[in-house]
Amino acid sequence: MRFRKLPRNLRASQDLEAAERALSAVCMKADNPQSYTGKLTSLLVQARPEQKSTLLRVLGVIGGTNALNAVRSAANDPNAQ
């Protein structure tokens, strides 16, 4: 599965919750869920604040060192919203 970008209009809480459940389910069904970490992390750069929260929660579900580092980096970002 490929993640290219998040739709810019993905903003409503119900849509974000549905996206989070879907992304988490897809990643966890993969043979190597952590293989999605890089792509999800790259999406953080272009994501709106409400979308970043969704992506960070998915990274938390995936787990692993790289996902943890991405979450830590976001938590320490002085420009975080």
C-alpha positions as CSV (number, residue, x, y, z in Angstrom):
1,M,0.0,0.0,0.0
2,R,1.2,3.5,-0.8
3,F,0.6,6.7,1.2
4,R,1.1,9.6,-1.1
5,K,-0.4,12.5,0.8
6,L,-3.2,13.3,3.1
7,P,-6.2,15.0,1.6
8,R,-6.2,18.7,2.6
9,N,-9.8,18.6,3.4
10,L,-9.4,15.8,6.0
11,R,-10.2,17.9,9.0
12,A,-13.4,16.9,10.7
13,S,-12.9,14.8,13.8
14,Q,-15.0,12.0,12.5
15,D,-12.9,11.8,9.3
16,L,-9.7,12.0,11.2
17,E,-10.8,9.2,13.5
18,A,-11.8,7.0,10.6
19,A,-8.5,7.7,8.9
20,E,-6.6,6.8,12.0
21,R,-8.5,3.5,12.4
22,A,-8.0,2.7,8.7
23,L,-4.3,3.5,8.7
24,S,-3.7,1.7,12.0
25,A,-5.5,-1.4,10.7
26,V,-3.6,-1.5,7.4
27,C,-0.2,-1.0,9.0
28,M,-0.9,-3.6,11.7
29,K,-2.0,-6.2,9.1
30,A,1.2,-5.8,7.2
31,D,4.0,-8.4,7.6
32,N,6.2,-5.5,8.8
33,P,4.1,-2.7,10.3
34,Q,7.2,-0.7,11.0
35,S,7.9,-0.5,7.2
36,Y,5.3,2.3,7.1
37,T,7.1,4.5,9.6
38,G,9.2,6.4,7.1
39,K,6.2,7.3,4.9
40,L,4.0,8.3,7.8
41,T,6.9,10.4,9.1
42,S,7.3,12.1,5.8
43,L,3.6,12.9,5.7
44,L,4.0,14.8,9.0
45,V,5.9,17.6,7.2
46,Q,3.0,18.5,5.0
47,A,0.2,17.7,7.4
48,R,-2.1,20.2,9.1
49,P,-1.9,20.2,12.9
50,E,-5.1,18.1,13.3
51,Q,-3.7,15.6,10.8
52,K,-0.4,15.5,12.6
53,S,-2.1,14.3,15.8
54,T,-3.7,11.4,13.8
55,L,-0.4,10.4,12.2
56,L,1.4,10.5,15.5
57,R,-1.2,8.2,17.1
58,V,-0.8,5.8,14.2
59,L,3.0,5.9,14.7
60,G,2.4,5.0,18.3
61,V,0.3,2.0,17.3
62,I,3.1,0.8,14.9
63,G,5.8,1.2,17.5
64,G,9.5,0.7,17.1
65,T,12.5,3.0,17.5
66,N,11.9,5.1,14.4
67,A,8.2,5.7,15.3
68,L,9.2,6.6,18.8
69,N,11.8,9.1,17.6
70,A,9.3,10.7,15.3
71,V,6.8,11.1,18.2
72,R,9.5,12.5,20.5
73,S,10.6,14.9,17.8
74,A,7.1,16.2,17.3
75,A,6.6,16.5,21.1
76,N,9.8,18.6,21.3
77,D,9.0,20.8,18.3
78,P,8.9,24.4,19.4
79,N,6.5,25.2,16.5
80,A,4.1,22.5,17.4
81,Q,0.4,23.5,17.4
